[in-house]
Amino acid sequence: MTQAGPPGPTAHLERAIRLPHATAMVIGTIIGASIFVQPSEIVGRMPTVAGVFAVWIVAGALTLFGALVCAELASAYPRSGGVYVFLRESYGPWLGFLWGWAMFWTMHSGIIAAIATVFARYAAYALPNFLDPIIVGDMPMKVVAVGVILLLSAVNWVGVRQGSTLQTLFTAGKLVAIGVMIVAGFVLGPAADGGVAGAVSGGPPVPALSGSAPGPDLRQFALALVAGLFAFGGWHMVTYSADETVDAPRTIPRALAAGTLVVTACYIALNAVYLHVLPMDAVAASTRIAADAADAVLGRGGGALLAGLVMFSSFGALSGIILAGPRVYYAMAGDGLLFGWLGSVHARFRTPHRAIALQAVWSSVLVVTGTYRALFTRVIYTEWIFFGLMALGLVLLRRRGNAPAYRVWGYPLVPVLFAIAAFAIVANQMVSDPGESATGLGLVLAGLPVYLIWGRRRG
């Protein structure tokens, strides 16, 4: 199989993403479904109110550090592809190729499949007679998941303006819903014994969870931090569409900083609500913490309302993630690292339509086969290897004399601390589960011989 040649030159990507759209993309892609389930894992490892908030604050700070690193790199290289471009410029095309390889086969497509499945599961909660897998089996729910992928891919096919506008509207609605949930939780929700209210008001100390050590150690904090960082995933995706962003060298840094700070504030406030209306033991044991908190505030109907919020949030996050990914494959095709036809731009809609279609097809395959679960859980930690290298790449590029419009605050401490944290996450995962970690790393490194073979064919 030979390369199809360079992409067609007549159509160009449309610059339609402005600061509100870019900021909404940062917020919307981060706030998906994780914040409505992930806090239980953190409370299970950090059995004190202070420890829980420390995890969320540190996770938010590290995410902000990564966002600032991305901001300078995006300011220096305001081109479609984001992290792919940054790694290519720092280390060479081989590392950029590995990022794109892992993105397509597992990381990005797996995220799309996973979030679409979450959407379908909550749709089954709302429509049990039609979608409940116990009643009708798994296939109708998979049809819903594939349907939402195809629908949002079609929206992004017909224009980045339409896709980014949809993302902005859903993000605005999501923030309003979260705001209502926070206010209702504190105003209407009863203060739970052993929750945050007692600790703040000077009441009896929050007890350690049954079976836990008297106090969390550094390893438990690190494991809780990994869970927190997972809930912040997706902050870097706004950099993928730099060619379609108005004044990208300034817009993307502002969007990254503002969006990350808004998300951190939302996460801390939501966790305060959870710990206000539910005891610590109940938070740690819950498998649907936001629904349980809603039930505590509104009665048994609260969980149904929360299911609607999770569907709304998942749909909005999916919109931004589907918009972002094809820009990487488009950039790789332009560099000759993928088939040239993937770099074509639709003459009328000015979108990378073939890359959008390919991503939709593969993500749908992962949904239908269910293989995204194994692939995604094995490979997602390797994303942090690339993030750590990206942060160190900023140091390398600074030494080469780069002078972008935005320069990261706190250099070199910020990129170095972020790189250390990224590699610590990877090391922790490899120690905790060496077998799965080796499999995931092997899947990523399998792209190296493909890159070498592709290079020979191009030559």
FENRASUL-V853242 format. One record per helix or strand. SS is the DSSP state (2 for helix, 1 for strand). FROM is the first residue (numbers start at 1). TO is the last residue. If there is no record, write none. Layout:
SS | FROM | TO
SS | FROM | TO
//
This chain:
1 | 17 | 17
2 | 19 | 30
2 | 34 | 36
2 | 39 | 45
2 | 49 | 76
2 | 83 | 91
2 | 93 | 126
2 | 128 | 131
2 | 133 | 136
2 | 139 | 157
2 | 160 | 188
2 | 196 | 200
2 | 218 | 231
2 | 235 | 244
1 | 245 | 245
2 | 248 | 277
2 | 280 | 285
2 | 289 | 298
2 | 302 | 334
2 | 340 | 343
2 | 353 | 369
2 | 372 | 399
2 | 413 | 432
2 | 434 | 458
//
